[in-house]
Amino acid sequence: MDNVQKRVFTNNDFQDVILDRHSIRNFDPSVKIPHDEMVQMIQEATTAPSACNLQAWRFVVVDTDEGKQKLRSYFMKFNLPQINTSSAMVLLFGDTDAYKSYRELWNKAYTNKQITKAKLEEVLHTFLPIYEHASKEMLTADASIDSALAAMQFMLIARGHGYETNPISGYNSENAAATWGLDPNRYVPVMAIAIGRPAPDKQDEVSSVRYPVKQVYEFH
Ligand SMILES: Cc1cc2nc3c(=O)[nH]c(=O)nc-3n(C[C@H](O)[C@H](O)[C@H](O)COP(=O)(O)O)c2cc1C
């Protein structure tokens, strides 16, 4: 499942995919997402940009009853409908050790003739030391930003595949990594994404109200 690259979207209407995304909190519980499609969506989501191409994201897909029971132990009660009815809950973690695989990634790109020797040297001598000497705070912030971008990309990709989503951070983040056997010192919880097809009879009551645009920008 490593190299899936099918690019077959059921919804190719860019305007609809972007502008008509809304959080869905009640899903059709009978819908299962095949693992190869989930992996494809994750692969597509990882086309998201990341700082220095560090790709400091980790996806944990929870789609079993046992897994969902674990979610109930640390998610806030108001998020139970999404846990109970979604096809899957996709948990995004930022990897603060991502820079440790950085050398291997770029060496491979050089070996595959995707980049020049000069580019390889530049990357390894300019970017890598920044992370090797970075504070935990910076590594956490970078990993969180990378993962949040991948999360947004995943939610739009999901719409391309005909699914709807709800981003969720209403949970006890202290327990998030350890519940899945991840090292809490390395992996920072960023958000969960409930994914599935909307329940036909239960329309969401919460509308996506936005501030008037003039309140949120300025030019200089
Ligand atoms: C980081 C983040 C955390 C969120 N956490 C929750 C949550 O715990 N439960 C929930 O129902 N919605 C959650 N939301 C969804 C927001 O309420 C929703 O995106 C917002 O109201 C705008 O509505 P829209 O997604 O329909 O455009 C979260 C959204 C983001 C981006």
PDBQT file of the ligand as one rigid body, heavy atoms in Angstrom, charges set to zero:
ROOT
HETATM    1  C1  LIG A 301      -8.269  22.782  15.963  1.00  0.00    +0.000 C 
HETATM    2  C2  LIG A 301      -9.765  22.562  15.918  1.00  0.00    +0.000 A 
HETATM    3  C3  LIG A 301     -10.375  21.921  16.978  1.00  0.00    +0.000 A 
HETATM    4  C4  LIG A 301     -11.752  21.660  16.937  1.00  0.00    +0.000 A 
HETATM    5  N1  LIG A 301     -12.311  20.924  17.950  1.00  0.00    +0.000 NA
HETATM    6  C5  LIG A 301     -13.612  20.560  17.850  1.00  0.00    +0.000 A 
HETATM    7  C6  LIG A 301     -14.197  19.685  18.818  1.00  0.00    +0.000 A 
HETATM    8  O1  LIG A 301     -13.553  19.251  19.773  1.00  0.00    +0.000 OA
HETATM    9  N2  LIG A 301     -15.493  19.329  18.646  1.00  0.00    +0.000 N 
HETATM   10  C7  LIG A 301     -16.253  19.778  17.598  1.00  0.00    +0.000 A 
HETATM   11  O2  LIG A 301     -17.423  19.416  17.491  1.00  0.00    +0.000 OA
HETATM   12  N3  LIG A 301     -15.718  20.633  16.668  1.00  0.00    +0.000 NA
HETATM   13  C8  LIG A 301     -14.433  21.020  16.769  1.00  0.00    +0.000 A 
HETATM   14  N4  LIG A 301     -13.871  21.831  15.799  1.00  0.00    +0.000 N 
HETATM   15  C9  LIG A 301     -14.685  22.282  14.660  1.00  0.00    +0.000 C 
HETATM   16  C10 LIG A 301     -15.039  23.774  14.740  1.00  0.00    +0.000 C 
HETATM   17  O3  LIG A 301     -16.031  23.973  15.702  1.00  0.00    +0.000 OA
HETATM   18  C11 LIG A 301     -15.473  24.229  13.346  1.00  0.00    +0.000 C 
HETATM   19  O4  LIG A 301     -14.437  24.006  12.422  1.00  0.00    +0.000 OA
HETATM   20  C12 LIG A 301     -15.882  25.696  13.325  1.00  0.00    +0.000 C 
HETATM   21  O5  LIG A 301     -17.004  25.912  14.140  1.00  0.00    +0.000 OA
HETATM   22  C13 LIG A 301     -16.201  26.161  11.907  1.00  0.00    +0.000 C 
HETATM   23  O6  LIG A 301     -17.197  25.376  11.355  1.00  0.00    +0.000 OA
HETATM   24  P1  LIG A 301     -16.972  24.544  10.006  1.00  0.00    +0.000 P 
HETATM   25  O7  LIG A 301     -15.905  23.527  10.252  1.00  0.00    +0.000 OA
HETATM   26  O8  LIG A 301     -18.300  23.916   9.736  1.00  0.00    +0.000 OA
HETATM   27  O9  LIG A 301     -16.559  25.505   8.938  1.00  0.00    +0.000 OA
HETATM   28  C14 LIG A 301     -12.518  22.115  15.830  1.00  0.00    +0.000 A 
HETATM   29  C15 LIG A 301     -11.881  22.784  14.790  1.00  0.00    +0.000 A 
HETATM   30  C16 LIG A 301     -10.520  22.986  14.809  1.00  0.00    +0.000 A 
HETATM   31  C17 LIG A 301      -9.853  23.659  13.639  1.00  0.00    +0.000 C 
ENDROOT
TORSDOF 0
